[in-house]
Amino acid sequence: MPLTNKEIEKILRSIWNGDMSVFNLPENIFEFTYSELIKMVDNGFGGGVGDFTKGSVRAGKALSYQNNIYTFSGAKTFNEVKDLSMFIFNEDGAKRPFKEFREHGQRIDNTYNVDWLRTEQDTAFGMSQSADKWIGIEEDQELFPLLQYQTAADERVRDDHAQWDNIIRPVNDSFWDTNMPINGWNCRCTVVRLSEGSETNIKGIKLNDDKLFGVNPGKVDYIFDPKTHPYYKVENKFKPMLKDNFGFKIPDK
């Protein structure tokens, strides 16, 4: 459930007063982010930790996703509070009036917890859904040894995605290590399993080199890559805090 205006104002005032900071982060923002994202992961993947047979591929993947959303939510909370804290004082070092800080803070909160969150939710769902599909693809590889890439085939398709449209390659081909959808923010591409067909010659075709999405979601153990996502890029003095996920614990669902 989104934070109320009253809760947001309380957080903003606590940051402005110095009661909250990057060293004392608000748990309710972390818990809100985690709950919204893990819900999308579980929906896309068809279940969460505890819903799959212990020791199975899906059980291991669900646990990895839970841990990734946990650290991502902590890093995101840290970044939001850091951005808010940077506006407490003006260019001359004088503390801004709370009214001015609150107006700016509400815009930052809206950016993090509405605009960016919406895209992150779509990504969490798309990545986990793609991973679930890939596990099924590998399980049925003997029956359907080929995959065909398909775009949404409309004017919104990106040029680099359009070049991959209708490409057919074997399931075990390295093409799918970087080009298994989703392949970018709000990507709508998919793959179709084929029992037979002619393989496409992909010589000269540029593979997906997107730092965040140039992976096969079913072959990695994260939704948001901790090595490339900007939330995880913190100054050296904060890295011990990042390693401890800023003291946050995984909330009870």
Secondary structure in CASP SS format (residue, H / E / C, confidence):
PFRMAT SS
TARGET T0000
AUTHOR 0000-0000-0000
METHOD secondary structure of the structure
MODEL  1
M C 1.00
P C 1.00
L C 1.00
T C 1.00
N H 1.00
K H 1.00
E H 1.00
I H 1.00
E H 1.00
K H 1.00
I H 1.00
L H 1.00
R H 1.00
S H 1.00
I H 1.00
W H 1.00
N H 1.00
G C 1.00
D C 1.00
M C 1.00
S E 1.00
V C 1.00
F C 1.00
N E 1.00
L C 1.00
P C 1.00
E H 1.00
N H 1.00
I H 1.00
F H 1.00
E H 1.00
F H 1.00
T H 1.00
Y H 1.00
S H 1.00
E H 1.00
L H 1.00
I H 1.00
K H 1.00
M H 1.00
V H 1.00
D H 1.00
N H 1.00
G H 1.00
F H 1.00
G C 1.00
G C 1.00
G C 1.00
V C 1.00
G C 1.00
D C 1.00
F C 1.00
T C 1.00
K C 1.00
G C 1.00
S C 1.00
V H 1.00
R H 1.00
A H 1.00
G H 1.00
K H 1.00
A H 1.00
L H 1.00
S H 1.00
Y H 1.00
Q H 1.00
N H 1.00
N H 1.00
I H 1.00
Y H 1.00
T H 1.00
F H 1.00
S H 1.00
G H 1.00
A H 1.00
K H 1.00
T H 1.00
F H 1.00
N H 1.00
E H 1.00
V H 1.00
K H 1.00
D H 1.00
L H 1.00
S H 1.00
M C 1.00
F C 1.00
I C 1.00
F E 1.00
N C 1.00
E C 1.00
D C 1.00
G C 1.00
A C 1.00
K E 1.00
R C 1.00
P C 1.00
F H 1.00
K H 1.00
E H 1.00
F H 1.00
R H 1.00
E H 1.00
H H 1.00
G H 1.00
Q H 1.00
R H 1.00
I H 1.00
D H 1.00
N H 1.00
T H 1.00
Y H 1.00
N H 1.00
V H 1.00
D H 1.00
W H 1.00
L H 1.00
R H 1.00
T H 1.00
E H 1.00
Q H 1.00
D H 1.00
T H 1.00
A H 1.00
F H 1.00
G H 1.00
M H 1.00
S H 1.00
Q H 1.00
S H 1.00
A H 1.00
D H 1.00
K H 1.00
W H 1.00
I H 1.00
G H 1.00
I H 1.00
E H 1.00
E H 1.00
D C 1.00
Q C 1.00
E C 1.00
L C 1.00
F C 1.00
P C 1.00
L E 1.00
L E 1.00
Q E 1.00
Y E 1.00
Q E 1.00
T C 1.00
A C 1.00
A C 1.00
D C 1.00
E C 1.00
R C 1.00
V C 1.00
R C 1.00
D H 1.00
D H 1.00
H H 1.00
A H 1.00
Q C 1.00
W C 1.00
D C 1.00
N C 1.00
I C 1.00
I E 1.00
R E 1.00
P E 1.00
V C 1.00
N C 1.00
D C 1.00
S C 1.00
F H 1.00
W H 1.00
D H 1.00
T H 1.00
N H 1.00
M C 1.00
P C 1.00
I C 1.00
N C 1.00
G C 1.00
W C 1.00
N C 1.00
C C 1.00
R C 1.00
C C 1.00
T E 1.00
V E 1.00
V E 1.00
R E 1.00
L E 1.00
S C 1.00
E C 1.00
G C 1.00
S C 1.00
E C 1.00
T C 1.00
N C 1.00
I C 1.00
K C 1.00
G C 1.00
I C 1.00
K C 1.00
L C 1.00
N C 1.00
D C 1.00
D C 1.00
K C 1.00
L C 1.00
F C 1.00
G C 1.00
V C 1.00
N C 1.00
P C 1.00
G C 1.00
K C 1.00
V C 1.00
D C 1.00
Y C 1.00
I C 1.00
F C 1.00
D C 1.00
P C 1.00
K C 1.00
T C 1.00
H C 1.00
P H 1.00
Y H 1.00
Y H 1.00
K C 1.00
V C 1.00
E C 1.00
N H 1.00
K H 1.00
F H 1.00
K H 1.00
P H 1.00
M H 1.00
L H 1.00
K H 1.00
D C 1.00
N H 1.00
F H 1.00
G H 1.00
F C 1.00
K C 1.00
I C 1.00
P C 1.00
D C 1.00
K C 1.00
END
